[in-house]
Amino acid sequence: MTDFYGLLGVSPEASSEEIREAYYRFVHYPEQFPYADPGVMQHAYVVLSDPERRAAYDQSMRPPQDDAAPNDWSGAVGDGRRSAPRSRNPFVRMTHGLPRGWRIAIDWVVTIVGAVAIVLAIKAWVVNPYRIPSSSMEPTLHCARPGNGCEAHFSDRVLANRFIYHFRKPARGDIIVFKTPPAAAVKCGSGGTFVKRLVGLPGETVRERSGQIYINGHKLIEPYVKGDRRDQQTGVWHVPKGEYFFMGDNRIQSCDSREWGSVPRKNIIGEVFAVYWPPNRIGFR
């Protein structure tokens, strides 16, 4: 026979108020009862909330008596108390003997801690948000006025995929979040976490001449760089093995690998794949 007490997550000694509260919790928080059938739960509540029907149900649950244990219940413990309700919910099984107030408090604590843990895990291993603070990636990614060279009222907020490079190598043209080498703080006046475009791969030679970029002597086609945002610098950089060369799309206002060198693979955090704020900028990149 179905264990109505176990379905509702209460002990057989539960009061009418506890039974009513348990059923109301199912009605308002059905996700806490993932395996429960609404019809069965309602029937369990109707039976247990009626004293006469509950008494008949309790009697029907009592096993046949024998000479060895004339007054035992199935599953009873040595001191005569009934065993924990047979519930699929481990939380119910662990807390069935506590007062109702304690059970509710523990339930809330477990829910909050679980939610925080999920958010932190997502940020650490899956997706992390970042804000664009400077104009180095204009107009691909906006920063907020009155910042120098910024074109928007609000800075773009982007999402970086933290696990993508466990499945493939960083590719030229990717917009990537990474931790800067120590030299960036000296050359740019700030360091930490930057967002720029990957231009040079390990072992390549990057050359800039009259605003154009050449990789191992071949001109790089860069539709994401507008003509008026190219500078007239000239330089040659060799990218060491295991490192990557980054540049901003707004070359005239980008402090990048041309100033502070290549970035080790271990410094790469993830690929920018979407803008989630402001609303008029929402989309994939």
Secondary structure as GFF3:
##gff-version 3
##sequence-region A 1 285
A	DSSP	alpha_helix	4	8	.	.	.	ID=ss1
A	DSSP	alpha_helix	16	28	.	.	.	ID=ss2
A	DSSP	three_ten_helix	30	32	.	.	.	ID=ss3
A	DSSP	alpha_helix	38	49	.	.	.	ID=ss4
A	DSSP	alpha_helix	51	61	.	.	.	ID=ss5
A	DSSP	alpha_helix	90	95	.	.	.	ID=ss6
A	DSSP	alpha_helix	100	125	.	.	.	ID=ss7
A	DSSP	beta_strand	127	131	.	.	.	ID=ss8
A	DSSP	three_ten_helix	135	137	.	.	.	ID=ss9
A	DSSP	beta_strand	157	161	.	.	.	ID=ss10
A	DSSP	three_ten_helix	164	166	.	.	.	ID=ss11
A	DSSP	beta_strand	175	179	.	.	.	ID=ss12
A	DSSP	alpha_helix	183	188	.	.	.	ID=ss13
A	DSSP	beta_strand	193	200	.	.	.	ID=ss14
A	DSSP	beta_strand	205	209	.	.	.	ID=ss15
A	DSSP	beta_strand	212	215	.	.	.	ID=ss16
A	DSSP	beta_strand	218	219	.	.	.	ID=ss17
A	DSSP	three_ten_helix	227	229	.	.	.	ID=ss18
A	DSSP	beta_strand	235	238	.	.	.	ID=ss19
A	DSSP	beta_strand	243	247	.	.	.	ID=ss20
A	DSSP	three_ten_helix	251	253	.	.	.	ID=ss21
A	DSSP	alpha_helix	257	260	.	.	.	ID=ss22
A	DSSP	beta_strand	263	264	.	.	.	ID=ss23
A	DSSP	three_ten_helix	265	267	.	.	.	ID=ss24
A	DSSP	beta_strand	268	277	.	.	.	ID=ss25
A	DSSP	three_ten_helix	279	281	.	.	.	ID=ss26
A	DSSP	beta_strand	283	284	.	.	.	ID=ss27
###
